[in-house]
């Protein structure tokens, strides 16, 4: 197959269904989507783009910077595998001077399953993911990758421009949403990340940030009289600014916004690194920003 930096890569994979991926309704959990789609995405990347030893050969890697997740509340057959469709395209982000700021790998997946008890094949989840080409270096300038490694044999850079979501964008609710009167929360005490929450990349796993903010939101919404029996989080938009590590202390804060139609509200939460005493460093920005959309249950 001939390829270039502008080729769009496609693949179809099967992934097993695990008990812990499903809710009491046998619907896919939002935080299980990365587990279900990750091997398929990585398999296509390894086969068609980077090869088996991309990091060792190039001195680069592609950590997730932004991710969007979406699920339905559709019950699925528990003894059948998921079908995962994957598309990967490469792109670039331009700076104000028109020069390449960084290279991006954009991946999209759709997850399909059969409805419970012999139903038709339906889409039960999707993801969109931006991973940034980077080098593991303490110097921000040396971390930047602005052209593809020659070993990829795909040319210097893709022509496709990709918009990279910023923290400022995620901290603002969608147009028309208004803050709940009592809907701003903050951790009274700091928390610490455990060894069990890390992954082989040697930092806290992406979905553990989402889980931590989901639990935080659910607790506070329940105290506002909104029971999780009546809604579920069907969509998340996550920006990973700075990794956290085993033993790091953090605090969560967030605000609950009401949607114009009252049926798809959003909780915008952040994780901020703090000292063991609970104080954030001066002018510390959030390590992670998450938007969680609450969909009314039928």
Secondary structure, DSSP 8 states (H G I E B T S, - for coil): ----TT--EEEEEEE---GGGB-TTS-B-GGGHHHHHHHHHHHHHIIIII-TTHHHHHSEEEEEEEEEEEE----B-TTS-EEEEEEEEEEEEE-TTSSEEEEEEEEEEEEEEEBTTT--EEEEEEEEEEEEEEE--SSHHHHB--S--GGG-S-S--S-B-----HHHHTS--TT-EEEEEEEEE-SS-EE--GGGB-TTSSB-HHHHHHHHHHHHHHHHHHTT--GGGEEEEEEEEEE-S---TT-EEEEEEEEEE-TTSSEEEEEEEEEEE-TTS---TT---SEEEEEEEEE--
